[in-house]
């Protein structure tokens, strides 16, 4: 559950702000550690994960924020009044819509107003988001990695493990993955997949020269 929340939060953060991040679980007094990439800088945080932040949870969150510095709260939903209290305590947060607040010696960021898209209304194939394209590029270079465990593929691509399932499902839905047998999948129609990748990645034209595919 926490993996899914973090994956969605980070995907929407990247889509709406261009800020990317990696994360690891677990920690003893906080749920994990994350590194946000912002204008060439890596900003590290301890974090807690919540589905929805309630008033009664604030004392525990504030304690963690003081015990584990620097700290940031990651949650699917944070109500405006809770956000205001977090800012008064100078506690950073990221919500499921990609809104973010950070105020420390490294950076000051406050982005609000992004709305959470209902899952049943989402039409974007996750394989062709910015995050998905990173995985697609890796698989074009190393097709056999499609059979790796999700966590190992996440480590090799630098993508949150929760996003790997979404990307593979997107590739499967569009016919780019075939089940060869019970144990093995293969990447299908690589020329068409390469074309989709080129359309989605603005840096792809120069990167394409490095590929030794589809000859």
N, C-alpha and C positions, 0 to 999 in steps of 0.2 A: 504493500500500500504506500509506504513512504517513497519507495523507488518511483512509483507512478506519479505521485505528487511532484517530486523533485524534477522528474523528466519533463513534465508538462510546464512547470514554472520556468525552467531554464529554456525550453523551446520558445515559449512566448516572450521571454525576456530578450532572446536573440532576435526574434522576428520583429519586435516592436522598438528595440533600442540599439541593436547591433552588439550589445554586450554579451560575450560568451563566457561560459564557466565550466569547470569540471568539479567533481565532488567524490568523496569517499565516505563510506559507512563501515562500522559504527564508531562512536566514542563513548567513554564512560559517563561523562557529565553533560555531554551534548550529543546530538544525533550524528554529527559528522563534521567534516572539514570541506571547505570549498575554496576554489581559486577563481576569481573573476578576472577576465582579461579586458582591460579598458585603456584604449589609446596606447597600447604597447606596454602597459604596466600590469603586473600581476598583483592582485589584492587578495590576501588570504583571510578567511574567517572561519571560526567555529560556527555551527548553526544548529538550531532546533527545527523540526518539521511538524507542522500542524495541518490538519485538513481545514478547520475553521477555528479562528481564534476567538475565545470567549473571555469575558471580563474576569471570571474567576481564575483563568490561567495566567493572567498578567504577573502576579507576584512570583510565580515560578520562572517565568520568562525573564523578568527583571533580574532575578537572582542569577540565572545562567549567564545573562549578559554581563554581569559584574564579575562573576567567577571565571568566565572564559572570554578573554578579550584577545583580539577583536571578535565581535559576535554579530550574527545577522539571523533574523527570523525568516523562515521560508514557509509560506502557507498558501493553500489553494484560495482561501477567502479571508480577507482581513477587513472588518467593517471600518468605515471612515472615522468613527469615534475612537476605535482601538488604534488606528494609525496615528491619530493626533496624540494619544497618550504615549505611544512608542516614540514619536518624535520629541516629545517633551523630556523623555528619559534618554534621548539621543541613542535609541536602539534602532539599528538598521533593519530593513525588511525588504522582501520581494514577494509579490503575490502572484496568483495564477493568471492574471492578465498581463504580467510583465511590468507592472508598476514597481518602482524601486525607490528606496531612501537610504542614503549612506552619507554620513557626516563625520569624517575623521581626518587625521593628519595627511592622509594620502589623497582623498577625493571628497568632493561634495556633489552628490547627485540626488535630485528629487524629481521623479517623473510620476505623474498621476493622470488619471483620466482614461486609461485604457480599460476597455470593458472585457469581461470574461465571455468567451464564445461558448455557447451551449454545445456540449459534445454531440448531441443529436442533430445539430445544424452544421457541423463541421464538414466541409466538402474537400478540403485539401488532402491530397495523398501525401502521407508523411515521408514517403521515399524521396519526394522532390522539394521538400523544404530545405533551408540552408543546412540544417543539421543532417537531414537525410542525404543530401548531395555529397556530404563528406564521406558517408558510409558507402554510397554508390561508387565514388571515385576509388576508394580502397578496394572494393570488390572487383571493379574493372581491372585493376592492377593485379589482384590476387584472388581470382575466382574461387579457389578451393577454400578460402577462409569463410565461405558461406556456411560451412559445416562446423565451424567452431562454436563452442558454448557462448551464449550471449555475453557473459561477463568478459570473456577473453577477447571477443570481437570488439567490445566497448573499449577495452584497454588499448587495443591496437589502433583504433580509429580516433580515440580521444573524445568519444561521445558517451553521454550518460547511458548506463546499461538499460534504463527504462525505455529509452528511445529505440534501442536496437530491435525490439519486438515490433514496434510500430513501423519501422522502416522495412523490415522483412515482410510484414503483412502487406504493406503497400506494393512492394515488388511482386509478391505472389498474386495480388489482386489484378495487377496489370500484365501478368503472364511472363514476367522476367525471371521467375524461379520455377524450375521443374523438379518434381520428386523422382529421382532416378530409381531409387529403391527405398526400402525402409530406413536405411542408415544414411543415405547420401542424397543431397540436393545438388543441382547444377544451375549455373547462371545461364539463362536462355536469351537468345536474340540479342547478343551483345552490341551489335551495330546500332540497333534501335535504342538500346539503353544508353549507349554513348551519345547518341543524338539528343536524347532527353536531358542528359547531364550537361551537354554543351549549351542547350537552351536555358538551363536553370542557373548555371554558374557563370557570372560575368567575367571571371578570371580564367574560364575554361579554355578559351582559344589558345592562350600562351601555354597553359599547362598541357594541352592536348599533344603538343610536340613530344612530350616525355612518354606518352603512351606507346606501347608496342602491341596494339590491339587492332583487330578488324582490318587486317591487311589482306 
